[in-house]
Amino acid sequence: MAGLGGLLTGIAGAIGASSVKDAAIQVAKFIAFKVILTALLVTGLAIVLNNFVIDFVTDFISQAATSLSDGTTFQSSVFQLQNIGAYLGNILMLKESMAVVISGISIGAVRKFIPFIG
């Protein structure tokens, strides 16, 4: 197996008509672009989030160590993570997004039960 690109190139070569062949090549380029973009986004996002979490935890631990060694109270360094999560959930509209995802899944499940809908 040569992969998806080889398959699409083989199909385009077998077709022979220039307009259909050009369309198949454009489809192959579009699919390849989307695959590369998705791979870069997934790996880049994981690296950025990992670095952010490590920096966040490191800063939190250093603040905690500094406040404990100085003898000051630790309450100034405590973060309200529940409020931050609620704020981010509200900004990202997680309730609405989950409603759309669950509606799509339920519509797909209902369509599988109806035999004459293809």
N, C-alpha and C positions, 0 to 999 in steps of 0.2 A: 504494500500500500504506500503510495507516494503522498498521501494526505489529501486534504480538501482542495488545495490549489492545483495539484496534479490531476485530480478528478475533474475539476471544472475546466482546466486547460484541455484535457482529453475530450471532454464533451464539446468544447468550442471548436477543436480541430476536426471532430467528426461531423459537425454540422456543416461547416464549409461556407455557408452564406455569410457575406460580410457584415450585414446589419445585425444578424442574430449573433454572429461571432463577437462583434464589438460589444453587444449588450452583455454577453456572457463574461467577457473580460472585465467589463465595468462592474458586474456583480461580484466577480472574484476579487477585484481590487477593493470594493466596498467591504466585503466580508473580512478580508485581510486587515484592512484599516481598523475595523471595529474590534477584531481579536487583539491586535497590538495595543490599541487604546485601552481596552478593558484590562489587559495584563499589566500595562504600565500603571493604570489607576489603582488596581488592586494591590500591587506590590508597593507602590509609592505611598498609598494611604496607610498601609500597615506600618511602613517604616516611620512615617510622620507621626502617627498616633502612638507608636511605641516610644519614640523619642519624647513626645509630649508627656506621656504618662511617667516616664523615667525622670524627666526634669521636674514634674509636679511633685512626685514622691520625694525626690532628693531635696527640693526646696522645703517641703513640709517637715522632713526629718531634721534638716539643718536648723529650721526655725524652732522646732521643738527642743533640740539639744541646746541651742543658744539660750532659750528662755528658761530652761531647767537649770543650766549652769549659772545663770545670772541670779537665780533665786526669785525671778519675777513669776507672776502667775502665767499659767499655760493657756488660759482661756482666750487670750488675744490671737492665738495661732490656730484655734479650732475653726475648721471650715464647716459651714452648714451644707453638706453635700445633698441632703434631701431637697433643700430649696433650690440648689443649682440644677439638680435633675429635673425638678418641676418646671423651672424656668426654661431649660433647654427643650424639654418636651413640648412646652407651649410654643416656643419659637419655631421648632421643627414640625409642628402640627402632627404629632405622633398619633393622636386619637383619630384624626381624619384619615391619615395614611393607613392606619390599621383597618379602619372601616372599609376603605377602598379595596385593600388586599383581601380581607375576609369576604367581601361581596364578590370579588372576582373568583375566589376559590369556590364559593358556594354556587355561583352561576355555572362554573365548569363542572362541578359535581352533578348539578341538576341536568345539564346537557348530556352527560353520559347515561343518565337513566331514560332519556327520551330516545327511542330507537330510530325514528325517521329523521332526526336532525344529524347531519353529517358533519 
